[in-house]
């Protein structure tokens, strides 16, 4: 880590044989020089964690040798360049933690080599484009903390190599499509703090099978979905469905999730008794069922959960 400051020199654009330009973790200010668009052999352009502002120069859309483009943790603004969709060799696109606005360009669906698409913590709006379903090599798609709206795109189910799908803290509506069950490599599914509704797809167990075989752990954090855990396998370590409008009882089948370490169902409208088979959560460390309409007694069987460190049953009718 250095502490270089000032502007990125315009003259760097004269270094026509440059392959790597790594300027991350500094204190550069000002805009990204348009002259960098002359670096036709450039494979990695990394200026993350600086104080850069302004827009992405149109000229960077000509850098067809780029494999990695990292602009994260700056103060960049404006729209994501449509011409980034021409960078056919691009594998990693990091634009997170900036002030980008406007739509996610549908042209990003042309990036057939893309493995990581990280757009979190911006001001992006509009729909998640269906064209992203073309990204067959995509392993991580993270867009949380934006203003994206519309439905969860069904075409995401075509991205069969996805491991991390994080769409939380947006304005998404509607139900989760069953196509998500095609994501057999999925380890983290985070849909919290949207306006989603309907049921968790019963076929979701399809998407966690490979996580079991690879010792992975699927983290499920969902907002606005009715609570149905009938066919979810035992690989989950975290379930957080708090601050929603879930109704009905806590299903007995939840006791099948033997690897669970964190369960938060607080601030819903759940009724009925606490299932006694929660004793199966032998690794459970955190249990929060507060602010519901649960009745009856707290099961004595929970005393056998020796790892349990944090319990909250308040604001019920126990």
C-alpha positions, 0 to 999 in steps of 0.5 A: 500500500502506498500513499500516492496522491494528485492526479493520475498522469495523462502521460501514462497513455503513451505507454503503448506496451503496458499490460498491467496498470495497478494504482489501487490503495492510494489517494489519487484524485480527479478523473480517470485520464481519457488517454488510458484508452490508448493502452490497447494491450492493457489486461488489468486496469486497477484503480480501486480505493482512491478518491477518483471522481467523474465518469468512466471515459468512453475511450476505455470501451476500446480496451479489448484486451482487458481481463480485469477492470477494478474501479471500486471504492472511489467517488465515480459517478454517471452511468456504466458504459454501454461499450464495456459490453464490447470487452469480450475477454473481461473476466472481472468487473468491479464497480462497487462502492461508487456513485454510479446511477442509471441502468445496468446496461443490457450489453453486459450480457455480451461478456461471455468470459465474465466470472465476477460482476460486482456492482454493490453500493451504488445508485443503480436503478431500473431492471436487472437485464435478462441478458445477464442470463447469457453469462454462463461463466458467471460465479458472483453477481453482487448488486446489493444496496442499489435502487433496482426494481422489477422482478427477480430475473428468471434468466439468472437460472441459466448462470449455472456456475453462480456461487454468490447471488446477492440482490439484497437491499433493492426494490425488487418485487414479485416471487422468486422464480423456480429457475433459481433451482438450476443453480446447483453451485450456489453457496450464498443466496441473499435477497433480503430487504426487497419487496419479494413475495410468494413462496420459496421454491420447493425445488430449491434443494436442487441448488444446494446439492453440489454445496453439500458435496463440496463442503460449502454452506448456503447462506439464505437471507430472504425478505418477503417470502412465505416460510416453507422449508419442506425440501431444503437440505441440511447445508444451511448455516444461516437463515435470516427471515426477520422483519417480514410478514411471514405467517403460520407456524414454524414448520417442524421440518426446520429441524432437518437443518442440522448444520444451522448456526444462526436462525432469526425469524423475528418481527413476523406474524408467526403463530403456534408453538416452538417446535421441539425438534429445534433440539436437532440444531446441535451447532446453533449459536444464535436463535431469535424468535422475538416479536411474533405471536408464538404461544405455549411453553419454551421447549425444555429440549433446547437446554441441550443446545450447548453452543447456544449463546444468544436467545431471544423469545421476547414479545410473544405470548409464551 
